Amino acid sequence: MHNDRDALIAGLIALAGFLKANSQVPTSVAIVTIRAFPANGPDDQMRAEVDKVAALLGTEIDPDHLPHGHYMTGIDFGPVRYEFTAILAAARARHAAVDSYRDCIRTDNTQEQ
């Protein structure tokens, strides 16, 4: 895991250096978000992981996402945001139910000539 983490950090640093050295390269004004997730497991274990990360970040749990089954925390560095989110079992089940209909509906692509 540290290898992936080190690669991500090195890539972010390299990108920042490149953009700083090449001001003619356009950048977006949109927020850049890095998202991380605990391994799927029981909700209480995933919430505990998010609580642990929130303590490391010095942040709170975001109440706006709780009704959607996302237990998350995050921190902003200007327009760059880091989020750590547990997608709880009920939200995963809702998504799986909706996704189960993916190939059940077909549109008629024939056109009258």
C-alpha positions as CSV (number, residue, x, y, z in Angstrom):
1,M,0.0,0.0,0.0
2,H,2.8,2.4,0.8
3,N,4.1,1.9,-2.8
4,D,0.7,3.2,-4.2
5,R,0.6,6.0,-1.7
6,D,4.2,7.1,-2.5
7,A,3.4,6.9,-6.2
8,L,0.3,9.1,-5.7
9,I,2.2,11.7,-3.7
10,A,5.1,11.7,-6.2
11,G,2.6,12.2,-9.0
12,L,0.9,15.1,-7.3
13,I,4.2,16.8,-6.5
14,A,5.4,16.3,-10.1
15,L,2.2,17.7,-11.5
16,A,2.3,20.7,-9.2
17,G,6.0,21.4,-10.2
18,F,5.2,21.0,-13.9
19,L,2.2,23.4,-13.7
20,K,4.2,25.9,-11.7
21,A,7.1,25.8,-14.3
22,N,4.8,25.9,-17.3
23,S,2.4,28.8,-16.7
24,Q,1.2,28.6,-20.3
25,V,-0.4,25.2,-19.7
26,P,-4.1,25.8,-18.8
27,T,-5.6,24.6,-15.6
28,S,-9.2,24.2,-14.4
29,V,-10.8,26.4,-11.9
30,A,-12.8,23.4,-10.6
31,I,-12.0,21.8,-7.2
32,V,-9.7,18.8,-7.5
33,T,-10.8,16.0,-5.1
34,I,-8.8,13.0,-4.0
35,R,-11.1,10.3,-2.7
36,A,-10.2,7.4,-0.5
37,F,-12.4,4.6,0.9
38,P,-12.1,2.0,3.7
39,A,-12.4,-1.6,2.6
40,N,-16.1,-2.8,2.5
41,G,-17.1,-4.4,5.7
42,P,-19.6,-4.0,8.5
43,D,-20.9,-0.5,8.9
44,D,-19.5,0.0,12.4
45,Q,-16.0,-1.0,11.3
46,M,-16.1,1.4,8.3
47,R,-17.4,4.2,10.4
48,A,-14.6,3.6,12.9
49,E,-12.1,3.9,10.0
50,V,-13.6,7.2,9.0
51,D,-13.6,8.4,12.6
52,K,-9.9,7.5,12.8
53,V,-9.1,9.5,9.6
54,A,-11.2,12.4,10.8
55,A,-9.1,12.5,14.0
56,L,-5.9,12.5,12.0
57,L,-7.2,15.3,9.8
58,G,-8.7,17.3,12.7
59,T,-12.1,17.3,11.0
60,E,-15.7,16.3,11.7
61,I,-18.0,13.9,10.0
62,D,-19.9,15.7,7.2
63,P,-23.6,15.5,8.2
64,D,-24.8,16.5,4.7
65,H,-24.0,13.1,3.3
66,L,-25.4,10.9,6.1
67,P,-28.9,10.8,4.6
68,H,-27.4,9.2,1.4
69,G,-25.5,6.6,3.4
70,H,-22.1,8.2,3.0
71,Y,-20.2,8.5,6.2
72,M,-17.4,10.9,5.3
73,T,-14.9,13.5,6.4
74,G,-12.7,15.8,4.3
75,I,-10.2,18.6,4.4
76,D,-9.6,21.4,1.9
77,F,-6.2,22.8,0.8
78,G,-7.5,25.8,-1.2
79,P,-9.2,24.3,-4.3
80,V,-7.8,20.8,-3.5
81,R,-9.9,18.5,-1.3
82,Y,-9.1,15.2,0.3
83,E,-12.2,13.0,1.3
84,F,-12.4,9.7,3.1
85,T,-15.8,8.1,2.7
86,A,-17.5,4.9,3.9
87,I,-20.4,3.9,1.7
88,L,-22.6,2.1,4.2
89,A,-24.4,-1.2,3.5
90,A,-27.9,0.3,2.8
91,A,-26.4,2.7,0.2
92,R,-24.5,-0.1,-1.4
93,A,-27.7,-2.2,-1.5
94,R,-29.7,0.7,-3.1
95,H,-27.0,1.1,-5.7
96,A,-26.9,-2.6,-6.5
97,A,-30.7,-2.7,-6.8
98,V,-30.8,0.2,-9.3
99,D,-27.8,-1.2,-11.2
100,S,-29.5,-4.6,-11.5
101,Y,-31.9,-3.0,-14.1
102,R,-29.0,-1.8,-16.2
103,D,-29.6,-4.2,-19.2
104,C,-33.3,-4.7,-18.7
105,I,-34.5,-1.7,-20.7
106,R,-33.7,-1.5,-24.4
107,T,-34.6,1.5,-26.7
108,D,-35.9,1.0,-30.2
109,N,-33.2,2.5,-32.4
110,T,-35.0,2.0,-35.6
111,Q,-35.9,5.1,-37.5
112,E,-38.6,5.6,-40.0
113,Q,-37.2,6.3,-43.5
